[in-house]
Amino acid sequence: MIVRYPSIDERARLEDFLRLIKPISVGTQVTGFVFWGAAWWLADPGYEYVSWHLALLACCVALSIAGSCATRFLSFFSIISVWLLCLGFSMLMARSPDREVWAVSMSVIVSVVGAPLFSRMSLSALASSGAWLIMGGGEWVGTPHGLDSGWTLLMPCGTITMGLLMNVIFATLHRESLRLRQELEALAYKDVLTGMPNRRKLLADVQHLHEQGRLGDGCFLMIDVDDFKKINDDFGHAAGDLALQRVAAVLKEAALGHALGRLGGEEFGVVLTGGGTAHAQSMAARIIEQVRGIRIEGRLVTVSVGISGVAGHRIPAELLREADVALYEAKRMGKDRFALHGAD
């Protein structure tokens, strides 16, 4: 039974799988190439090979491995590398009286070792089936005396099936690992109470926008719930939590499309990447007006907003510091209003 996790986006899983598996897959291909070279070198001196055939094949394998390194189409080049290496081993084994023994051994190794290296069962089955057919010269690998045809068929089918089961197990473990990682990221960057990004995430967003030069003439708004301690003292922490959740809902709607988050306690932040101070003051006024519609136990909830402008010319730490200074000024002037840093 294949376990499916609907919460995991399959495209994201495949991207993550290719990112994680790429160095392992390339390393496995290189290892197989080295072992093939060693097998060529250690072959019985009595075995005669057409050297340029093997040299040409070696170049093709090297190009396929390079393709795995250089492109995102890892599975395609991985399968080609597997088949070329199988062809190379098959050419070496053709001179051996124990060819079938070595062919079976190599086919089993390819089926088992390669199973976890493919993102889908179909790709694993394709690579494994091709290996058995190449080793068998277009047929399933037989026995030295051509006997036990039933067992001869059972061996590749059983090995391929076991490889597919391993592929399913690894894919399931990867989905579970990705799901747990996403949950940890959510805990690390999300404020549980309000559902907003937390301080760490907001500051990371500000830093990212600054490094990309996308702050432009934007502004930073620092929003603080007025007299929040009184709400907690008069009505309890549950009422205070409700006030924060409702203020957060207003901010999510008013600042839709902009980076925002809870800075801590009753403080929130919003990053505007354009529009200058005029746009920032307009948004601050809209936020203040909408928050006035919130009532907690019949008491009016208000916020004060501090604005620091011309974000592109300030480092993030300075941006926040100036917004904090402006917020203090808004509180000093009577709360339930906004103040612009540097304004007269």
C-alpha positions as CSV (number, residue, x, y, z in Angstrom):
1,M,0.0,0.0,0.0
2,I,1.4,3.4,-1.0
3,V,0.9,6.0,1.6
4,R,0.0,9.4,0.2
5,Y,0.2,12.8,2.0
6,P,-2.2,15.2,0.4
7,S,-0.7,18.1,2.4
8,I,2.6,17.7,0.6
9,D,2.7,19.3,-2.8
10,E,4.1,16.7,-5.2
11,R,6.0,19.2,-7.3
12,A,7.7,20.6,-4.2
13,R,8.5,17.1,-3.1
14,L,10.1,16.2,-6.5
15,E,12.1,19.5,-6.4
16,D,13.3,18.7,-2.9
17,F,14.1,15.1,-3.8
18,L,16.2,16.1,-6.8
19,R,18.1,18.7,-4.7
20,L,18.9,16.1,-2.0
21,I,19.5,13.1,-4.3
22,K,21.6,14.8,-6.9
23,P,25.0,14.6,-5.2
24,I,24.3,11.0,-4.2
25,S,23.1,10.0,-7.7
26,V,26.1,11.6,-9.4
27,G,28.4,10.0,-6.8
28,T,26.9,6.6,-7.5
29,Q,27.3,7.1,-11.3
30,V,30.9,8.1,-10.8
31,T,31.5,5.1,-8.6
32,G,30.0,2.8,-11.2
33,F,32.2,4.3,-13.8
34,V,35.3,3.8,-11.7
35,F,34.4,0.1,-11.0
36,W,33.8,-0.4,-14.7
37,G,37.3,1.0,-15.4
38,A,38.7,-1.3,-12.8
39,A,36.9,-4.3,-14.3
40,W,38.4,-3.5,-17.7
41,W,41.8,-3.2,-16.2
42,L,41.5,-6.4,-14.2
43,A,40.0,-8.5,-17.0
44,D,41.8,-11.7,-17.9
45,P,44.6,-10.9,-20.4
46,G,43.2,-13.5,-22.7
47,Y,40.0,-11.7,-23.2
48,E,40.2,-9.6,-26.4
49,Y,38.3,-6.4,-26.7
50,V,37.9,-3.7,-29.3
51,S,39.5,-0.9,-27.4
52,W,38.0,2.0,-29.3
53,H,34.5,0.6,-28.7
54,L,35.1,0.7,-24.9
55,A,36.8,4.1,-25.2
56,L,33.8,5.5,-27.1
57,L,31.5,4.0,-24.5
58,A,33.6,5.6,-21.7
59,C,33.2,9.0,-23.3
60,C,29.4,8.5,-23.6
61,V,29.2,7.6,-19.9
62,A,31.3,10.6,-18.9
63,L,29.0,12.9,-21.0
64,S,25.9,11.4,-19.3
65,I,27.4,11.9,-15.8
66,A,28.3,15.5,-16.8
67,G,24.7,15.9,-17.9
68,S,23.5,14.8,-14.5
69,C,25.7,17.4,-12.9
70,A,24.9,20.3,-15.2
71,T,21.1,20.0,-15.7
72,R,17.9,19.6,-13.7
73,F,16.9,16.5,-15.8
74,L,18.7,14.3,-13.4
75,S,16.5,11.2,-13.8
76,F,16.9,11.1,-17.6
77,F,20.7,11.2,-17.4
78,S,20.8,8.8,-14.5
79,I,18.9,6.2,-16.5
80,I,21.2,6.7,-19.5
81,S,24.2,6.4,-17.3
82,V,22.9,3.1,-15.8
83,W,22.2,1.6,-19.2
84,L,25.5,2.7,-20.6
85,L,27.4,1.2,-17.7
86,C,25.4,-2.0,-18.0
87,L,26.3,-2.1,-21.7
88,G,30.0,-1.6,-20.7
89,F,29.9,-4.4,-18.1
90,S,28.1,-6.6,-20.6
91,M,30.8,-6.0,-23.2
92,L,33.5,-7.0,-20.7
93,M,31.6,-10.1,-19.5
94,A,31.0,-11.3,-23.1
95,R,34.4,-13.0,-23.1
96,S,34.0,-14.7,-19.8
97,P,32.8,-18.4,-19.6
98,D,31.0,-17.3,-16.4
99,R,29.2,-14.5,-18.1
100,E,25.7,-15.4,-16.8
101,V,26.9,-15.4,-13.2
102,W,28.5,-12.0,-13.4
103,A,25.5,-10.7,-15.4
104,V,23.0,-11.8,-12.8
105,S,25.2,-10.3,-10.0
106,M,25.5,-7.0,-11.7
107,S,21.8,-6.8,-12.6
108,V,20.8,-7.4,-8.9
109,I,23.3,-4.7,-7.8
110,V,21.8,-2.2,-10.2
111,S,18.2,-3.0,-9.3
112,V,18.9,-2.7,-5.5
113,V,21.4,0.1,-5.4
114,G,19.6,2.3,-8.0
115,A,16.1,1.9,-6.5
116,P,16.3,4.8,-4.0
117,L,17.9,7.1,-6.5
118,F,14.8,7.7,-8.6
119,S,11.9,10.0,-7.7
120,R,9.2,7.7,-9.2
121,M,8.6,4.0,-9.3
122,S,8.2,4.1,-13.0
123,L,11.7,5.5,-13.5
124,S,13.2,2.9,-11.1
125,A,11.4,0.1,-13.0
126,L,12.6,1.5,-16.3
127,A,16.2,1.6,-15.2
128,S,16.1,-1.8,-13.6
129,S,14.3,-3.6,-16.4
130,G,16.7,-2.1,-18.9
131,A,19.7,-3.3,-16.9
132,W,18.5,-6.9,-16.9
133,L,17.7,-6.8,-20.6
134,I,21.1,-5.2,-21.5
135,M,22.9,-7.7,-19.4
136,G,21.0,-10.5,-21.1
137,G,21.7,-9.2,-24.6
138,G,18.1,-8.3,-25.3
139,E,16.6,-11.1,-23.2
140,W,16.4,-11.8,-19.5
141,V,19.7,-13.0,-18.1
142,G,19.7,-16.8,-18.4
143,T,21.7,-19.6,-16.7
144,P,25.0,-21.1,-17.9
145,H,23.4,-24.2,-19.2
146,G,20.1,-22.7,-20.4
147,L,18.1,-24.7,-17.7
148,D,15.5,-23.6,-15.1
149,S,13.7,-21.2,-17.3
150,G,11.1,-20.5,-14.7
151,W,13.6,-19.5,-12.1
152,T,15.4,-17.4,-14.8
153,L,12.2,-15.3,-15.2
154,L,11.6,-15.2,-11.4
155,M,15.0,-13.7,-10.6
156,P,14.6,-10.4,-12.5
157,C,10.9,-10.1,-11.7
158,G,11.6,-10.6,-8.0
159,T,14.6,-8.3,-7.9
160,I,12.8,-5.5,-9.8
161,T,9.9,-5.9,-7.4
162,M,12.1,-5.6,-4.4
163,G,13.7,-2.5,-5.9
164,L,10.3,-0.9,-6.4
165,L,9.4,-1.7,-2.8
166,M,12.6,0.1,-1.7
167,N,11.7,3.0,-3.9
168,V,8.3,3.2,-2.3
169,I,9.8,3.1,1.2
170,F,12.3,5.8,0.5
171,A,9.7,8.0,-1.2
172,T,7.4,7.6,1.8
173,L,10.1,8.4,4.3
174,H,11.0,11.5,2.2
175,R,7.4,12.7,2.2
176,E,7.2,12.3,5.9
177,S,10.5,14.1,6.4
178,L,9.4,16.9,4.1
179,R,6.1,17.2,6.0
180,L,7.9,17.4,9.4
181,R,10.3,19.9,8.0
182,Q,7.5,22.1,6.8
183,E,5.9,21.9,10.3
184,L,9.1,22.9,11.9
185,E,9.5,25.8,9.5
186,A,6.0,26.9,10.3
187,L,6.8,26.7,14.1
188,A,10.0,28.6,13.5
189,Y,8.5,31.4,11.4
190,K,4.9,31.6,12.4
191,D,3.2,33.3,15.4
192,V,0.9,30.7,16.8
193,L,-1.6,33.1,18.4
194,T,-2.3,35.4,15.4
195,G,-1.3,33.1,12.5
196,M,1.0,35.9,11.2
197,P,4.7,35.6,10.5
198,N,6.7,36.1,13.6
199,R,9.5,38.5,14.4
200,R,12.2,36.2,13.0
201,K,10.4,35.8,9.7
202,L,9.5,39.5,9.3
203,L,13.1,40.6,10.0
204,A,14.3,38.0,7.5
205,D,11.9,39.4,4.9
206,V,13.1,42.9,5.5
207,Q,16.7,41.8,5.1
208,H,15.9,39.9,2.0
209,L,14.1,42.9,0.4
210,H,17.0,45.1,1.4
211,E,19.6,42.8,-0.2
212,Q,17.6,42.6,-3.4
213,G,17.2,46.3,-3.5
214,R,13.5,46.1,-3.6
215,L,12.7,48.4,-0.7
216,G,13.0,51.4,-3.0
217,D,11.1,54.3,-1.5
218,G,9.1,52.1,0.7
219,C,8.5,52.5,4.4
220,F,8.3,50.4,7.6
221,L,5.2,50.7,9.8
222,M,5.4,49.7,13.5
223,I,2.0,49.2,15.0
224,D,1.3,49.0,18.8
225,V,-2.0,48.2,20.5
226,D,-2.7,51.1,22.9
227,D,-3.1,50.4,26.6
228,F,-2.9,46.6,26.0
229,K,-1.9,45.9,29.5
230,K,-5.2,47.4,30.8
231,I,-7.1,45.0,28.6
232,N,-5.2,42.1,30.1
233,D,-5.6,43.5,33.7
234,D,-9.3,44.3,33.4
235,F,-10.6,41.4,31.3
236,G,-7.9,38.7,31.5
237,H,-5.4,37.3,29.1
238,A,-8.0,35.6,27.0
239,A,-9.5,39.0,26.1
240,G,-6.0,40.3,25.4
241,D,-5.3,37.4,23.0
242,L,-8.6,38.1,21.3
243,A,-7.7,41.7,20.8
244,L,-4.3,40.7,19.2
245,Q,-6.1,38.3,16.9
246,R,-8.6,40.9,15.7
247,V,-5.9,43.5,15.2
248,A,-3.9,40.9,13.2
249,A,-6.9,40.2,11.1
250,V,-7.2,43.9,10.3
251,L,-3.5,44.1,9.3
252,K,-3.7,41.0,7.1
253,E,-6.5,42.6,5.2
254,A,-5.2,46.2,5.0
255,A,-1.6,45.1,4.2
256,L,-2.5,42.3,1.8
257,G,0.5,41.6,-0.5
258,H,3.0,43.2,1.8
259,A,5.5,41.6,4.2
260,L,4.1,41.8,7.7
261,G,4.3,40.1,11.1
262,R,4.1,40.2,14.8
263,L,7.2,41.7,16.4
264,G,6.3,40.5,19.8
265,G,3.8,41.3,22.6
266,E,1.3,43.8,21.2
267,E,3.6,45.1,18.4
268,F,3.3,44.4,14.7
269,G,5.2,45.4,11.7
270,V,4.4,46.1,8.0
271,V,6.9,46.6,5.2
272,L,5.9,48.7,2.2
273,T,8.2,48.4,-0.9
274,G,7.0,51.5,-2.7
275,G,4.7,54.5,-2.7
276,G,6.8,56.6,-0.4
277,T,5.6,58.2,2.8
278,A,2.3,59.3,1.3
279,H,1.3,55.7,0.7
280,A,2.5,54.7,4.2
281,Q,0.5,57.5,5.9
282,S,-2.6,56.5,3.9
283,M,-2.2,52.8,5.0
284,A,-1.5,53.8,8.6
285,A,-4.7,55.9,8.7
286,R,-6.7,53.1,7.2
287,I,-5.3,50.6,9.8
288,I,-6.1,53.0,12.6
289,E,-9.6,53.6,11.3
290,Q,-10.4,49.9,10.9
291,V,-9.0,48.9,14.3
292,R,-11.4,51.4,15.9
293,G,-14.2,49.0,14.9
294,I,-12.9,46.4,17.3
295,R,-14.6,46.1,20.7
296,I,-13.3,43.9,23.5
297,E,-15.8,43.5,26.4
298,G,-17.3,46.8,25.2
299,R,-14.0,48.6,25.3
300,L,-12.7,50.4,22.2
301,V,-9.4,49.1,20.8
302,T,-7.0,51.5,19.2
303,V,-3.5,51.4,17.8
304,S,-0.6,53.8,17.3
305,V,1.7,53.6,14.3
306,G,5.2,54.8,13.8
307,I,6.5,55.2,10.2
308,S,10.1,55.3,9.0
309,G,10.4,56.3,5.4
310,V,12.7,56.1,2.3
311,A,13.6,52.5,3.1
312,G,16.0,51.9,0.3
313,H,18.5,54.3,1.9
314,R,18.5,52.6,5.4
315,I,19.7,49.3,6.6
316,P,16.9,47.2,8.2
317,A,18.1,47.8,11.8
318,E,18.0,51.5,11.3
319,L,14.6,51.3,9.6
320,L,13.1,49.5,12.7
321,R,14.8,51.9,15.1
322,E,13.4,55.0,13.4
323,A,9.9,53.4,13.2
324,D,10.2,52.7,17.0
325,V,11.1,56.4,17.6
326,A,8.1,57.5,15.5
327,L,5.9,55.1,17.4
328,Y,7.0,56.6,20.7
329,E,6.1,60.1,19.3
330,A,2.6,58.9,18.3
331,K,2.1,57.6,21.8
332,R,3.4,60.9,23.3
333,M,0.9,62.8,21.2
334,G,-2.1,61.0,22.6
335,K,-2.2,57.5,20.9
336,D,-4.7,56.3,18.3
337,R,-2.7,58.1,15.6
338,F,0.4,57.8,13.5
339,A,3.7,59.7,13.4
340,L,6.3,59.9,10.7
341,H,10.0,59.8,11.7
342,G,11.7,63.1,11.0
343,A,8.4,65.0,10.5
344,D,8.2,68.4,12.1
